Amino acid sequence: MVKVGSFSAAVLALGVISPSIASYNGSHVIYVPTVETWDNGMGSLTTYFHSVNSDYAHLYEHNYLDKRDTVEVYTSVVVAGTSVILAAYAGLEIYEYVAEVIKQRSNADVCSLTYGDYTDGERIEGYAYRATTTGTNCQTTALESAIYAALRRCANKLHKGGATTGCCKFRHGGSWTGHLRLSAEPKKHPASDITCPS
Ligand SMILES: *[C@@H]1O[C@H](CO)[C@@H](O)[C@H](O)[C@H]1NC(C)=O
């Protein structure tokens, strides 16, 4: 009986492993951040779930996490009664706006934090953005359209995973890294208060 049970679990794990490797322990989602390439493989996007809406926690219940195989494991608190980060199609204006902000900061060569809440009159989302560099400037050659595409991917990932707050880290070759935090509940959880791995 035990053998049959563990065999089923292994089969199940194979079916659900691709979106994210994670587990849910009743109060936290424990997960490995996903790293994807963007802009034709010229850069990478890493998505972090900072907090997850409790209605979505079941998504993580049957996933498989083998801590022995993982280097980076993060936890995400599960919260009830919250909104979820807008999918790309639902938040077109905000994501266009944020992509523009990211490109403008790059053009101006500024690393410092900028943040705010964006509303289209109906929906609201908070963002906080800064850049870091291992070199001497905070510029990226990534086109605004490529940044926007990566940002949409990030938003969709956070939305599907039921994130209320989350982060995306963008790299595009060179020394630049873009750090974006998003909050679906900017009044309760301002994006600038979210802590994500740097
Ligand atoms: C769930 O995981 C979090 C983060 O690792 C931990 O703080 C918490 O104590 C865990 N809860 C249970 C019930 O194991």
Ligand as a Chemical Component Dictionary entry (heavy atoms), coordinates in Angstrom:
data_LIG
# 
_chem_comp.id                   LIG 
_chem_comp.type                 NON-POLYMER 
_chem_comp.pdbx_formal_charge   0 
_chem_comp.three_letter_code    LIG 
# 
loop_
_chem_comp_atom.comp_id 
_chem_comp_atom.atom_id 
_chem_comp_atom.alt_atom_id 
_chem_comp_atom.type_symbol 
_chem_comp_atom.charge 
_chem_comp_atom.model_Cartn_x 
_chem_comp_atom.model_Cartn_y 
_chem_comp_atom.model_Cartn_z 
_chem_comp_atom.pdbx_ordinal 
LIG C1 C1 C 0 5.226 26.767 6.905  1  
LIG O1 O1 O 0 6.393 27.340 6.358  2  
LIG C2 C2 C 0 6.784 28.563 6.938  3  
LIG C3 C3 C 0 7.952 29.104 6.165  4  
LIG O2 O2 O 0 8.982 28.174 6.063  5  
LIG C4 C4 C 0 7.089 28.365 8.414  6  
LIG O3 O3 O 0 7.449 29.600 9.002  7  
LIG C5 C5 C 0 5.869 27.790 9.092  8  
LIG O4 O4 O 0 6.164 27.516 10.439 9  
LIG C6 C6 C 0 5.416 26.522 8.386  10 
LIG N1 N1 N 0 4.170 26.065 8.959  11 
LIG C7 C7 C 0 3.946 24.794 9.261  12 
LIG C8 C8 C 0 2.588 24.491 9.790  13 
LIG O5 O5 O 0 4.795 23.937 9.100  14 
# 
loop_
_chem_comp_bond.comp_id 
_chem_comp_bond.atom_id_1 
_chem_comp_bond.atom_id_2 
_chem_comp_bond.value_order 
_chem_comp_bond.pdbx_ordinal 
LIG C1 O1 SING 1  
LIG C1 C6 SING 2  
LIG O1 C2 SING 3  
LIG C2 C3 SING 4  
LIG C2 C4 SING 5  
LIG C3 O2 SING 6  
LIG C4 O3 SING 7  
LIG C4 C5 SING 8  
LIG C5 O4 SING 9  
LIG C5 C6 SING 10 
LIG C6 N1 SING 11 
LIG N1 C7 SING 12 
LIG C7 C8 SING 13 
LIG C7 O5 DOUB 14 
# 
